[in-house]
Amino acid sequence: MVTITKMTLDDLNNIKDILISDFDDFWNYSIFKSELESPNSYYIVIKNNSKIIGFAGIKLCPPDCDIMNIVIKKDFRNQGYGLLLLKELIKLSKSFDVQNIFLDVNEKNLPAISLYNKLGFKKISARKNYYKENNAIIMKLDLSQKQ
Ligand SMILES: CC(C)(COP(=O)(O)OP(=O)(O)OC[C@H]1O[C@@H](n2cnc3c(N)ncnc32)[C@H](O)[C@@H]1OP(=O)(O)O)[C@@H](O)C(=O)NCCC(=O)NCCS
């Protein structure tokens, strides 16, 4: 059974030792922990039979928010779970009356860009060499036009 719930510190502790190997997350544990505890942040986890297979989070900056992270466990990619998580983040943002969702993504990260495009995010600008030699693409989803 697949469930999506608010992420807790226990959830993070459960995946602490496999963050890099199984999720290739770009944050270390302590940065992630402080993000999770930040009052402006909201993280969710997706579980398959109670096992965490992905997580994602937003930082609220009313009337906007930023997607901080969205990662699916390597063995579970390409099975629709990323789409489910992103849809849930959008629903969550709407519940906080967010007008625009922003994110930045490495221009070489085609799976993520394709996922964001699929749910209506549009490229609005770019930042040169944001990720070492790669540029970042800044994308936005305008929720005010989707009501
Ligand atoms: C990006 C990521 C979250 C997608 O999750 P996922 O569960 O594999 O994606 P889904 O199976 O739900 O696919 C949804 C859509 O994403 C896109 N997508 C996913 N994997 C893709 C791939 N390998 N190549 C191209 N498009 C891809 C497609 O548009 C897909 O829709 P489709 O199946 O109708 O073609 C996952 O690849 C991941 O965890 N990557 C590493 C972390 C990361 O880069 N996060 C984004 C940081 S900005």
The ligand as an SDF file (V2000), in Angstrom:
LIG
                    3D

 48 50  0  0  0  0  0  0  0  0999 V2000
   13.1100   13.3580  -10.6960 C   0  0  0  0  0  0  0  0  0  0  0  0
   12.5310   12.1600   -9.9490 C   0  0  0  0  0  0  0  0  0  0  0  0
   12.0110   12.6150   -8.5790 C   0  0  0  0  0  0  0  0  0  0  0  0
   11.3600   11.5670  -10.7660 C   0  0  0  0  0  0  0  0  0  0  0  0
   10.7220   10.5740   -9.9940 O   0  0  0  0  0  0  0  0  0  0  0  0
   10.1390    9.2370  -10.6550 P   0  0  0  0  0  0  0  0  0  0  0  0
    9.3240    8.5460   -9.6350 O   0  0  0  0  0  0  0  0  0  0  0  0
   11.2310    8.4500  -11.2760 O   0  0  0  0  0  0  0  0  0  0  0  0
    9.2040    9.8520  -11.7990 O   0  0  0  0  0  0  0  0  0  0  0  0
    7.8390    9.2220  -12.3350 P   0  0  0  0  0  0  0  0  0  0  0  0
    8.0030    7.7640  -12.5590 O   0  0  0  0  0  0  0  0  0  0  0  0
    6.7310    9.6590  -11.4430 O   0  0  0  0  0  0  0  0  0  0  0  0
    7.7100    9.9270  -13.7560 O   0  0  0  0  0  0  0  0  0  0  0  0
    6.9110   11.0820  -13.9240 C   0  0  0  0  0  0  0  0  0  0  0  0
    7.4150   11.8350  -15.1170 C   0  0  0  0  0  0  0  0  0  0  0  0
    8.7470   12.3080  -14.8570 O   0  0  0  0  0  0  0  0  0  0  0  0
    9.5030   12.2770  -16.0700 C   0  0  0  0  0  0  0  0  0  0  0  0
   10.5920   11.2950  -15.9400 N   0  0  0  0  0  0  0  0  0  0  0  0
   10.8380   10.4780  -14.8980 C   0  0  0  0  0  0  0  0  0  0  0  0
   11.9590    9.7480  -15.1290 N   0  0  0  0  0  0  0  0  0  0  0  0
   12.4140   10.1300  -16.3400 C   0  0  0  0  0  0  0  0  0  0  0  0
   13.5370    9.7650  -17.1290 C   0  0  0  0  0  0  0  0  0  0  0  0
   14.4310    8.8380  -16.7030 N   0  0  0  0  0  0  0  0  0  0  0  0
   13.7260   10.3840  -18.3170 N   0  0  0  0  0  0  0  0  0  0  0  0
   12.8560   11.3290  -18.7610 C   0  0  0  0  0  0  0  0  0  0  0  0
   11.7520   11.7050  -18.0600 N   0  0  0  0  0  0  0  0  0  0  0  0
   11.5460   11.1210  -16.8730 C   0  0  0  0  0  0  0  0  0  0  0  0
    8.5360   11.8810  -17.1590 C   0  0  0  0  0  0  0  0  0  0  0  0
    7.9030   13.0590  -17.6360 O   0  0  0  0  0  0  0  0  0  0  0  0
    7.5360   11.0530  -16.3880 C   0  0  0  0  0  0  0  0  0  0  0  0
    6.2940   10.9690  -17.0080 O   0  0  0  0  0  0  0  0  0  0  0  0
    6.0120    9.7530  -18.0500 P   0  0  0  0  0  0  0  0  0  0  0  0
    6.2400    8.4980  -17.2740 O   0  0  0  0  0  0  0  0  0  0  0  0
    4.5940    9.9510  -18.4540 O   0  0  0  0  0  0  0  0  0  0  0  0
    7.0010    9.9150  -19.1490 O   0  0  0  0  0  0  0  0  0  0  0  0
   13.5960   11.0250   -9.7720 C   0  0  0  0  0  0  0  0  0  0  0  0
   14.1970   10.7840  -11.0150 O   0  0  0  0  0  0  0  0  0  0  0  0
   14.6810   11.3430   -8.7580 C   0  0  0  0  0  0  0  0  0  0  0  0
   14.5320   11.0640   -7.5690 O   0  0  0  0  0  0  0  0  0  0  0  0
   15.8140   11.9040   -9.2300 N   0  0  0  0  0  0  0  0  0  0  0  0
   16.9450   12.2500   -8.3460 C   0  0  0  0  0  0  0  0  0  0  0  0
   16.6530   13.4620   -7.4830 C   0  0  0  0  0  0  0  0  0  0  0  0
   16.3940   14.6910   -8.3280 C   0  0  0  0  0  0  0  0  0  0  0  0
   17.1010   14.9600   -9.2910 O   0  0  0  0  0  0  0  0  0  0  0  0
   15.3740   15.4730   -7.9160 N   0  0  0  0  0  0  0  0  0  0  0  0
   15.0350   16.7300   -8.5510 C   0  0  0  0  0  0  0  0  0  0  0  0
   15.8690   17.8260   -7.9840 C   0  0  0  0  0  0  0  0  0  0  0  0
   15.4750   19.3890   -8.7410 S   0  0  0  0  0  0  0  0  0  0  0  0
  1  2  1  0
  2  3  1  0
  2  4  1  0
  2 36  1  0
  4  5  1  0
  5  6  1  0
  6  7  2  0
  6  8  1  0
  6  9  1  0
  9 10  1  0
 10 11  2  0
 10 12  1  0
 10 13  1  0
 13 14  1  0
 14 15  1  0
 15 16  1  0
 15 30  1  0
 16 17  1  0
 17 18  1  0
 17 28  1  0
 18 19  1  0
 18 27  1  0
 19 20  2  0
 20 21  1  0
 21 22  1  0
 21 27  2  0
 22 23  1  0
 22 24  2  0
 24 25  1  0
 25 26  2  0
 26 27  1  0
 28 29  1  0
 28 30  1  0
 30 31  1  0
 31 32  1  0
 32 33  2  0
 32 34  1  0
 32 35  1  0
 36 37  1  0
 36 38  1  0
 38 39  2  0
 38 40  1  0
 40 41  1  0
 41 42  1  0
 42 43  1  0
 43 44  2  0
 43 45  1  0
 45 46  1  0
 46 47  1  0
 47 48  1  0
M  END
$$$$
